[in-house]
Amino acid sequence: MPYPRRSGGLVTFLDHHGLPLDNNAAERGLRRPVVIRKNCYGSGATWSAILAADAWSILATAAQNHLNPLAYLKAYLSACATQGGKAPEGAALERFMPWAACEADRAT
């Protein structure tokens, strides 16, 4: 091995050439929600903070998988409305996993 293993995970990128040297993409992804939170003076309630964090995580995941977040959200909420206000389950839910989206859903 050309380098010592004293630093543990700090040199992982040397073994895995696809890993970036920094986490700037993750930090940029968190910037918008932080700015929104600061502009809104926080959530005011724990449940709303959890809901906002979940929503931002889901929509950011959709965007990272090259899906239109607004169309993705509209399709999911339409599926919930079709099922009487309940979240899809099983195969119906699998359709909404960004990495499992079919080409027809991606085109929409």
C-alpha positions in Angstrom: 0.0 0.0 0.0 1.4 3.4 -1.0 -0.1 5.3 2.0 -0.6 4.5 5.7 -4.1 3.6 6.9 -3.9 5.7 10.1 -6.6 8.1 9.0 -9.3 5.5 8.3 -12.1 6.8 6.2 -10.2 10.0 5.3 -8.4 8.2 2.5 -11.3 6.1 1.2 -11.4 8.2 -2.0 -8.0 6.8 -2.9 -9.4 3.3 -3.2 -12.7 4.3 -4.9 -12.0 6.6 -7.8 -15.7 7.6 -8.2 -15.8 9.3 -4.8 -15.4 13.1 -4.8 -12.6 14.7 -2.6 -15.1 16.9 -0.8 -18.8 17.0 0.2 -19.6 20.3 -1.5 -22.6 18.8 -3.4 -24.2 17.7 -0.1 -23.5 21.1 1.5 -25.1 22.9 -1.5 -28.1 20.6 -1.2 -28.6 21.6 2.4 -28.2 25.3 1.8 -31.7 26.0 0.4 -33.6 24.5 3.4 -31.3 26.2 5.8 -31.9 29.6 4.2 -35.7 29.0 4.1 -35.7 28.0 7.8 -33.8 31.1 8.7 -36.2 33.3 6.6 -39.2 31.7 8.3 -37.7 31.9 11.8 -37.8 28.2 12.4 -40.8 25.9 12.2 -42.5 26.7 15.5 -43.6 23.1 16.1 -41.6 19.8 16.1 -44.0 18.0 13.8 -43.8 20.7 11.1 -40.0 20.6 11.3 -40.0 16.9 10.8 -42.5 17.1 7.9 -40.4 19.8 6.2 -37.2 17.8 6.6 -38.9 14.7 5.1 -40.4 16.7 2.2 -37.0 18.3 1.4 -35.3 15.0 1.6 -37.8 13.3 -0.8 -37.8 16.2 -3.3 -34.0 16.5 -3.2 -33.7 12.8 -3.9 -36.1 13.1 -6.9 -34.0 16.0 -8.2 -30.8 14.1 -7.9 -32.3 11.3 -9.9 -33.2 13.8 -12.7 -36.9 13.9 -12.0 -38.9 17.1 -12.0 -39.7 17.5 -8.2 -43.0 19.3 -8.8 -44.3 16.7 -11.3 -43.0 14.0 -8.9 -44.9 15.5 -6.0 -48.1 16.0 -8.0 -48.0 12.4 -9.2 -47.5 11.1 -5.7 -50.3 13.2 -4.2 -52.6 12.2 -7.1 -51.9 8.5 -6.3 -52.7 9.3 -2.6 -56.0 11.0 -3.6 -56.9 8.0 -5.8 -56.6 5.7 -2.9 -58.8 7.8 -0.7 -56.2 9.9 1.0 -53.9 7.0 1.9 -50.3 6.5 0.9 -49.7 3.9 -1.8 -48.3 0.5 -0.6 -46.3 -2.3 -2.1 -45.8 -2.2 -5.9 -47.8 1.1 -6.1 -45.3 2.7 -3.7 -42.3 1.2 -5.5 -43.3 3.2 -8.6 -42.5 6.4 -6.7 -39.0 5.4 -5.7 -36.9 7.8 -7.8 -34.3 5.2 -8.8 -37.1 2.8 -9.9 -39.1 5.3 -12.1 -39.9 3.9 -15.5 -39.2 5.9 -18.7 -42.8 7.0 -19.0 -42.7 8.5 -15.5 -39.4 10.1 -16.2 -40.7 11.7 -19.4 -43.6 13.1 -17.4 
